[in-house]
Amino acid sequence: MKTRTSLGVAFALVVATGVAVASRSDPVQGAGGSAPVVFVCRNGVAMSVWSAAYFNRLAAERGLRERAVARAALPSYREVPLRMRFALALDGFRLDGYQPRVVDAADARSAELLVAIDTELPPETLVGDGPRSELWQGFPPMREQYFPSRAALEERVEALVARLAADAPP
């Protein structure tokens, strides 16, 4: 009986912690619509999702108009794997129905900047005088090495936000 009570208390604590984290978390943008900044990673379930969510948090804090979305280079996943969902929640990001979507020409037309993270952009996104693009390389795979990857991405996203803030009109 004591074990059941302990398990019940532990479960209640986990649920309460989840509710507390969710209530103070930022939604991950990018399921639909367009944005000036498009982060693209291979599968659209880890590095681009975290980068877009972190970018949006920093941009809002600094009063920037730019927002970001996450996209995939390949149609590999239909949803974010459970381990990544958990890691994102710990960082204060909620998925709010986000599902990976492959970057397309419409994303490229509406973007001011495409950021490819350890992947190649599909050819249809690089047509004509499209948006600027940057290639960020050399990150540990986030789904396997979350904390080292997050630290490396954090530096790059912070530098991008600082650059955009410096270019923003007063």
C-alpha positions in Angstrom: 0.0 0.0 0.0 2.9 2.3 0.8 4.3 1.8 -2.7 1.0 2.8 -4.3 0.9 6.0 -2.3 4.5 6.8 -3.2 3.8 6.2 -6.8 0.7 8.3 -6.7 2.5 11.2 -5.1 5.4 10.9 -7.6 2.9 10.9 -10.5 1.1 13.9 -9.1 4.4 15.8 -8.8 5.3 15.0 -12.4 1.9 16.2 -13.6 2.2 19.4 -11.4 5.7 20.1 -12.8 4.4 19.6 -16.4 1.5 22.0 -15.8 3.9 24.6 -14.2 6.3 24.3 -17.1 3.5 24.5 -19.7 2.0 27.6 -18.1 5.2 29.6 -18.4 6.4 28.3 -21.7 6.5 29.9 -25.2 4.7 28.2 -28.1 6.8 26.9 -31.0 5.8 28.9 -34.1 6.0 27.4 -37.5 3.2 25.0 -38.2 1.7 27.4 -40.7 2.0 30.9 -42.0 5.1 32.7 -43.1 7.9 34.5 -41.3 10.9 36.6 -42.2 13.3 34.0 -40.8 13.0 30.3 -41.7 15.2 27.8 -39.9 15.6 24.6 -41.8 17.2 21.4 -40.5 17.1 17.9 -42.1 14.0 16.6 -40.4 12.3 19.7 -39.0 12.0 18.1 -35.5 15.0 19.3 -33.5 17.5 22.0 -34.5 15.2 24.1 -36.6 12.4 23.8 -34.0 14.6 24.8 -31.1 16.3 27.6 -33.1 12.9 29.1 -34.2 11.5 28.9 -30.7 14.6 30.5 -29.1 14.8 33.1 -31.8 11.1 34.1 -31.3 11.7 34.4 -27.5 14.7 36.6 -27.9 13.1 38.7 -30.7 10.1 39.4 -28.5 12.2 40.3 -25.5 14.1 42.8 -27.7 11.0 44.2 -29.4 12.0 43.0 -32.9 9.3 42.6 -35.5 11.0 39.5 -37.0 9.7 36.1 -36.1 10.9 32.7 -37.2 9.4 29.4 -38.3 10.9 25.9 -38.4 11.0 23.7 -41.5 12.4 20.4 -42.7 14.6 19.8 -45.7 13.2 16.2 -46.1 9.8 14.7 -45.4 11.1 12.4 -42.7 8.8 12.9 -39.7 5.1 13.6 -39.2 5.6 14.7 -35.6 8.3 15.7 -33.1 9.7 12.6 -31.3 8.8 12.2 -27.6 12.4 12.8 -26.4 12.6 16.1 -28.3 9.1 17.1 -27.0 10.3 16.6 -23.5 13.6 18.5 -24.0 11.7 21.4 -25.6 9.3 21.5 -22.7 12.2 21.6 -20.2 13.5 24.7 -22.1 10.1 26.3 -21.8 8.8 25.7 -25.4 5.4 24.1 -26.1 4.6 22.6 -29.5 1.0 23.7 -29.7 0.2 21.5 -32.7 3.5 22.0 -34.5 4.1 19.4 -37.1 7.2 19.2 -39.4 6.7 20.6 -42.8 9.1 20.7 -45.7 10.4 24.1 -46.7 8.9 25.1 -50.1 9.0 28.0 -52.6 6.3 29.9 -50.7 8.4 29.9 -47.6 11.4 31.2 -49.6 9.3 33.9 -51.3 8.0 35.2 -47.9 11.3 34.9 -46.1 14.0 37.5 -45.6 16.5 34.9 -44.4 16.7 31.1 -44.8 19.0 29.5 -42.3 20.0 25.9 -43.2 21.3 24.1 -40.2 23.6 21.2 -41.1 21.5 20.5 -44.3 21.1 21.5 -47.9 18.2 23.6 -48.9 15.9 22.0 -51.5 16.6 23.5 -55.0 13.1 24.9 -55.3 13.8 27.3 -52.4 16.8 28.9 -54.2 15.0 30.1 -57.3 15.8 33.6 -58.7 16.5 36.5 -56.4 15.1 34.7 -53.4 16.0 35.5 -49.8 19.4 35.6 -48.3 20.5 32.2 -47.1 23.0 31.1 -44.5 24.4 27.7 -43.9 25.2 26.9 -40.2 27.4 23.8 -40.0 29.1 21.6 -37.4 26.5 21.0 -34.8 26.2 17.8 -32.8 22.9 16.0 -33.6 20.4 17.5 -31.3 18.2 14.4 -30.9 21.2 12.5 -29.5 23.3 15.3 -27.9 20.7 17.8 -26.9 22.7 19.9 -24.5 25.9 20.4 -26.6 23.8 21.1 -29.7 21.6 23.5 -27.8 24.7 25.4 -26.5 26.1 25.7 -30.0 22.8 26.8 -31.5 22.2 29.2 -28.7 25.4 31.2 -29.6 24.4 31.4 -33.3 20.8 32.4 -32.7 21.9 35.0 -30.1 24.4 36.4 -32.7 21.7 36.5 -35.4 19.2 38.3 -33.1 22.0 40.8 -32.1 22.7 41.4 -35.8 19.1 42.0 -36.6 18.7 44.3 -33.6 21.7 46.4 -34.7 20.1 46.7 -38.2 16.6 47.6 -36.9 15.3 51.1 -37.2 15.2 53.0 -34.0 
